[in-house]
Structure formats: structure tokens, C-alpha cells
């Protein structure tokens, strides 16, 4: 196995694999990436058995072959080489890889390519293509509400693809985030559903391109952007009935400036309980009074001007849960629909943009 390539043409490919390879080292070979040097291209593979990435690119190939090498070390070596330099990778005796560039020379111990886990074969037969930047924006809107817990079906976002639309939903049991994008040209003749892991969504956000292709089989989801293919094991289990959680009849309507409310919450939450992050909102016709306190720190008050139609009330929230939504929504004004102090509230932009965005949040007792 021998191939040569300019630093700039491989360093980005190695960097994208850093988020995939196993960091915990439960199996030593999962810390490695698989290099397959073929007749006209190099293919690199990384996996942690749940998420995998395949990337391929042209290079000056002298000899074909395959082996696995530490993903972290090969990336650090390549990154350390000056820009513009040609780098040569060569398999040598003793199951080692020799990396040379100018006067620099490295020899890394490798593991046999035969021991590397097999990656499911993506086919992309359904012809589904989605606008990548809008998919990434949708991921941002659900990412923060994904939990990591024993209820494994909550460890990802539910993706629903239908004719003319894509939806993403996430929940951690205390809140739910929902987003939907209409796509007139999308025709699949039915509905596809799958729970996409948080790690997979995070890796999609790192990809660059105009479109992302999608396909799936019984156990895996496949995403492809240009020369990179992401393979994700589908999270098993039944996602909660999110439609049943959406409040329908919340008569009290609060409207405010996103930036003013976010700034006020940040100030008041400075003296909230470290554990609960709870703050109280006192709602009246023209204003909201915000309050927090903790026995160890003291108390904080603030007030902002709002538009409110409904009965006066006092309602408590986790301040971070409020900020997660306010920091993600792009519209300048936000609407909150409220039933009472104990029922779920609906938060949304006052004016929908091209991507629908809804956020359901349970109040908390303070």
C-alpha cells in the first residue's frame, strides 16, 4: 500500500472522522480508521459500531492495499506537517505505516484490516434528496432537547419524511421541540420514520454541500453528501406520541421581544438555584416581572414590557429550557400560549419562516 497526496487534500477528510472513531477504547480497533487504497482512489472508514463514516478521494496511488491506523495519531501527524507539502503513506514490515513528508518521517503501529468491523452497505435507491442547509437548521432546533438516558428511544430525534415534507421531533420528557419543512418536489409515495441518534445529527451538522441524500434499510439510516457517506444504526423503540403532547386550547397569549426576554432571563437566572435553574414569571397586561432566589445566593428581580392577553398569573420555568428555545429561534418576536400555571405551554415564532418551529415546555413548581 503506497499513496501520496497534498496535505490540504487529506487533512479535512481525517478531521471529519475524528468525531466518529471510538474515544473510550472499549475495542482498540474502534480507535482506528480503515484505509483502503484502490486502483483510482483512497477510501477511509471510521465507526463506533453505532455510527460510521465512509469518505473517498483521489490520490497518487503506487500500490493498492488496506490496513487500520490510529485515527487520532494519523490526523495529528498530518495536521503537524506544513501546508502545501506532499505526504506519502506506505505500508511497511511489522504491520506498520510509514508517513513521510520532506525530512519528516513517522512509523505508526497498525492493526490488521481483516479485524475491522464490517460497515452496512448503503444503496441510495429511493432517490431522496434534501436541502442540506435547511436540514442542518432543523437539527439545531431539536438538538438541545435530546436527552441521554436509559429510555434509549429518547436518545435521538424522530425523523419523518413524507411526500412534500420533512419533520424532526425531540423530547426529554420535560419539553418537546418540533420542526417541519415543506418540500414541494419531494415525492416518496408514503411515509418513512426513524429515530436518528444525537451523534449522527451532530455529524450531519459538520457536512458541507447543497444537498444530502437519504435512504434506509431495516436497521440503518444512510446519509450522503458529496464524497462522504454517514451510516447510522436506527434507534429501536417507539417514540412518544408527540402530537398528543401538543397543547390545543391555551387561551392566554404572551408576545415579547426575543432578545429582551433572553437578556432578562440571563440576568435573573444568575441568582437562581444551581440545581433547578428555576425562575418565576409574573404575567400582567403590559409587563412580565421576573424573579429568582436561592438560599445560598440571594434573589434577583427584573421587568420587561410585553403584550399579554389573558388572566394575570405566576408561572415558573427552568431558565435554561427557556433560553434553549430563545437562543435558537430566529424571529424577532416570540409568542407563548398558556393555559394555566400547571399545564404545558406552547412557544413559537410570532411569524413563521419557511421552517415551522414549535416548542412545548412544562412549567415547574418553585
C-alpha positions in Angstrom: 0.0 0.0 0.0 1.6 3.3 -1.1 -0.1 6.6 -2.0 0.8 10.3 -2.0 -1.4 13.3 -1.5 -1.1 17.0 -0.6 -1.8 17.9 3.0 -4.8 20.1 2.1 -6.5 17.2 0.2 -6.5 14.8 3.2 -6.5 16.8 6.4 -10.2 17.6 6.1 -11.1 14.0 5.4 -9.2 12.9 8.5 -10.8 15.6 10.6 -14.3 14.6 9.8 -13.6 11.1 11.0 -12.4 12.3 14.4 -16.0 12.6 15.6 -16.8 9.1 14.6 -13.9 6.9 15.9 -14.4 5.5 19.4 -12.8 7.6 22.1 -13.4 5.2 25.1 -11.3 2.5 23.6 -13.6 -0.4 24.5 -12.2 -2.2 21.5 -8.8 -1.0 20.4 -9.6 -1.3 16.7 -12.5 1.1 17.1 -9.9 3.9 17.7 -8.6 3.2 14.3 -9.7 4.1 10.8 -9.6 1.7 7.9 -7.7 2.8 4.8 -8.4 1.0 1.6 -6.1 2.1 -1.2 -7.8 1.1 -4.5 -6.8 1.4 -8.1 -8.0 5.1 -8.5 -8.9 6.3 -5.1 -8.4 6.1 -1.3 -11.3 5.1 0.9 -11.3 5.8 4.7 -13.8 4.3 7.1 -14.4 5.1 10.8 -17.0 3.6 13.1 -18.0 3.1 16.7 -20.5 0.3 15.8 -23.4 2.7 16.1 -22.3 5.4 13.7 -20.0 5.0 10.7 -18.5 7.3 8.1 -17.1 6.4 4.7 -15.1 9.0 2.7 -13.2 8.6 -0.5 -10.9 10.8 -2.6 -8.4 10.6 -5.4 -4.6 10.4 -4.7 -1.4 9.4 -6.5 -1.5 5.6 -6.0 1.5 3.4 -6.4 0.3 0.2 -4.8 -3.1 -1.0 -3.6 -3.7 -2.4 -0.1 -5.5 -2.0 3.2 -4.8 -1.6 6.9 -6.1 0.2 10.0 -4.3 3.0 11.8 -5.0 5.2 14.9 -7.4 7.9 13.7 -6.2 10.4 16.3 -2.5 9.9 15.5 -2.7 10.0 11.8 -4.7 13.2 12.0 -2.2 14.8 14.4 0.7 13.8 12.2 -0.9 15.2 9.0 -2.0 18.4 10.7 1.5 19.0 12.0 3.0 18.9 8.5 3.5 22.4 6.9 0.8 23.5 4.4 1.5 22.7 0.7 3.6 19.7 1.5 3.2 16.3 -0.3 2.7 13.4 2.1 3.4 9.8 1.3 1.8 6.9 3.2 3.3 3.4 2.9 2.7 0.1 4.5 6.0 -1.4 5.8 7.0 -4.6 7.6 5.8 -5.4 11.1 2.2 -4.2 10.3 3.3 -0.5 10.4 2.6 2.6 8.3 5.4 4.9 7.3 4.4 8.5 6.8 6.9 10.8 5.1 6.9 14.4 4.0 10.2 16.3 3.3 12.6 15.5 6.1 9.7 14.3 8.5 9.3 10.6 9.0 6.8 8.7 11.2 6.2 5.0 11.7 2.9 4.0 13.3 1.9 0.6 14.6 -1.3 -0.6 12.8 -3.9 -3.4 13.2 -5.0 -5.9 10.5 -7.7 -4.7 8.2 -9.4 -8.1 8.4 -10.3 -7.4 12.0 -12.1 -4.1 11.3 -15.9 -4.3 11.8 -18.0 -4.6 8.7 -20.0 -1.5 7.7 -23.5 -1.9 6.3 -23.6 -1.3 2.6 -25.6 1.9 1.6 -27.6 1.7 -1.6 -29.4 5.0 -2.1 -32.1 3.5 -4.2 -35.1 5.7 -3.2 -33.7 8.9 -4.8 -34.5 11.1 -1.8 -32.5 14.3 -1.7 -33.0 17.1 0.9 -31.5 20.6 1.1 -28.6 20.3 3.5 -28.5 23.8 5.0 -32.2 23.6 5.9 -31.8 20.1 7.3 -28.9 21.5 9.5 -31.1 24.4 10.7 -33.9 21.9 11.6 -31.3 19.8 13.5 -30.3 22.9 15.5 -34.0 23.3 16.5 -34.3 19.9 18.1 -30.7 19.0 19.1 -30.8 20.6 22.6 -33.9 18.7 23.7 -32.4 15.3 23.1 -31.6 13.5 26.3 -29.0 10.8 27.1 -30.8 8.3 29.4 -31.9 4.7 29.8 -35.0 5.3 27.7 -32.9 4.9 24.6 -35.7 5.9 22.2 -35.3 9.5 23.6 -31.5 9.5 22.8 -32.3 10.8 19.3 -34.8 12.8 17.2 -37.7 11.3 15.3 -37.4 12.0 11.6 -40.5 11.8 9.5 -40.2 12.1 5.7 -43.5 12.3 3.7 -44.4 13.5 0.3 -43.6 17.2 0.2 -42.3 17.5 3.8 -39.7 16.5 6.4 -40.3 16.7 10.2 -37.9 16.4 13.2 -39.1 15.9 16.8 -37.2 15.6 20.1 -38.2 15.4 23.7 -36.5 14.7 27.1 -39.8 14.3 29.0 -39.8 17.9 30.3 -40.0 19.6 26.9 -40.6 18.9 23.2 -39.2 20.6 20.1 -40.8 20.1 16.7 -39.8 21.5 13.3 -41.2 20.9 9.8 -40.1 22.0 6.3 -42.4 21.8 3.3 -40.6 20.5 0.2 -42.8 20.7 -2.9 -40.5 18.5 -5.0 -40.2 15.6 -2.5 -42.2 12.6 -3.5 -41.7 9.2 -1.8 -45.1 7.6 -2.2 -45.6 7.1 1.5 -44.0 7.8 4.8 -40.6 7.0 6.3 -39.9 7.2 10.1 -36.7 6.6 12.1 -35.1 7.8 15.3 -31.8 9.4 14.4 -29.1 9.4 17.2 -27.8 12.6 18.6 -24.3 11.7 17.5 -25.5 11.2 13.9 -27.3 14.6 13.9 -24.1 16.2 15.2 -22.1 14.7 12.4 -24.6 15.8 9.8 -24.1 19.4 11.1 -20.4 19.2 10.2 -21.0 18.3 6.5 -20.8 20.9 3.7 -22.8 20.8 0.5 -26.0 21.8 -1.2 -28.0 18.5 -0.8 -28.0 15.5 1.4 -29.2 12.1 0.0 -31.1 9.8 2.3 -32.0 6.1 2.4 -32.6 3.4 5.0 -32.9 -0.3 5.5 -34.5 -2.3 8.3 -31.7 -1.4 10.8 -29.8 1.6 9.4 -30.1 5.1 8.2 -27.9 6.3 5.3 -26.9 9.9 4.6 -24.6 11.1 1.7 -23.1 14.5 1.0 -20.6 14.6 -1.9 -17.9 12.0 -1.2 -19.0 11.3 2.4 -21.5 8.7 3.5 -22.8 8.6 7.1 -24.2 5.3 8.3 -26.3 5.3 11.5 -27.8 2.4 13.3 -31.5 3.2 13.8 -32.5 3.6 17.4 -35.1 1.0 18.2 -38.2 1.6 20.3 -41.4 3.6 19.9 -41.0 7.3 20.0 -43.6 9.1 22.3 -46.9 10.3 20.7 -45.7 13.8 20.3 -49.0 15.0 18.7 -50.8 14.1 22.0 -48.4 16.4 23.9 -49.1 19.5 21.8 -51.4 21.9 23.7 -54.5 22.7 21.7 -56.5 25.2 23.9 -54.2 27.6 25.6 -56.3 30.9 25.7 -53.7 33.2 27.4 -51.3 34.7 24.8 -48.0 36.3 25.7 -45.9 38.1 23.0 -42.5 39.7 23.5 -39.1 40.6 22.0 -36.9 37.5 21.9 -33.7 39.5 22.7 -35.2 41.4 25.6 -36.7 38.3 27.2 -33.5 36.3 26.7 -31.4 39.0 28.2 -33.7 39.4 31.2 -33.8 35.6 31.8 -30.0 35.5 31.7 -29.7 38.3 34.3 -32.3 36.9 36.7 -31.1 33.3 36.5 -27.7 34.4 37.8 -29.2 34.0 41.3 -31.4 31.0 40.7 -30.9 27.7 42.3 -27.9 25.9 40.7 -29.8 22.6 40.7 -33.3 23.6 39.4 -32.3 26.8 37.5 -35.9 27.9 38.3 -37.3 31.4 37.7 -40.8 32.8 38.2 -42.7 34.9 35.7 -45.5 37.2 36.9 -47.7 37.9 33.9 -49.8 41.1 33.6 -51.3 43.0 30.7 -48.3 45.2 29.7 -45.3 43.6 31.5 -43.7 40.5 32.8 -41.9 40.6 36.2 -39.1 38.0 36.5 -37.8 36.7 39.8 -35.4 34.1 41.1 -33.9 33.3 44.5 -31.7 30.8 46.3 -30.9 30.4 50.0 -27.2 30.4 49.2 -27.0 33.4 46.8 -29.9 35.8 47.3 -32.6 37.0 44.9 -33.0 38.8 41.6 -35.8 40.8 40.0 -36.3 42.2 36.5 -39.1 43.5 34.3 -39.8 43.8 30.6 -42.6 45.2 28.5 -44.8 42.7 26.7 -48.1 42.2 25.0 -50.3 39.9 27.1 -53.9 38.9 26.6 -55.2 36.7 29.5 -55.6 36.4 33.2 -52.8 37.5 35.5 -50.8 34.6 36.8 -47.5 33.4 38.3 -45.7 30.6 36.5 -42.3 29.0 37.0 -39.8 27.6 34.4 -36.4 26.1 34.1 -34.5 29.2 32.8 -32.1 27.1 30.7 -35.1 25.4 28.9 -36.4 28.9 28.0 -33.0 30.1 26.8 -32.5 27.0 24.6 -35.5 27.9 22.6 -34.9 31.7 22.6 -31.3 31.2 21.5 -32.4 29.0 18.6 -35.4 30.8 17.2 -34.6 33.4 14.6 -37.8 35.5 14.5 -37.5 38.8 16.4 -40.7 38.2 18.3 -42.0 35.1 20.2 -45.4 34.0 21.2 -46.2 31.9 24.3 -49.7 30.3 24.6 -50.6 29.4 28.2 -53.4 27.5 29.8 -52.6 27.8 33.5 -49.7 27.6 35.9 -49.5 23.8 35.8 -50.1 22.9 32.1 -47.7 22.7 29.2 -47.2 26.0 27.3 -46.6 26.3 23.6 -43.8 28.6 22.4 -43.3 29.6 18.7 -42.2 32.5 16.5 -44.8 35.2 16.2 -44.4 34.9 12.4 -43.4 31.5 10.9 -40.5 31.5 8.5 -40.0 28.8 5.8 -39.4 26.2 8.6 -42.1 25.7 11.1 -40.9 25.7 14.7 -42.9 24.7 17.9 -41.6 24.2 21.4 -43.7 22.6 24.2 -42.5 23.2 27.8 -43.8 22.1 31.2 -43.9 24.7 33.9 -42.1 23.9 37.2 -43.1 24.4 40.9 -40.8 27.0 42.5 
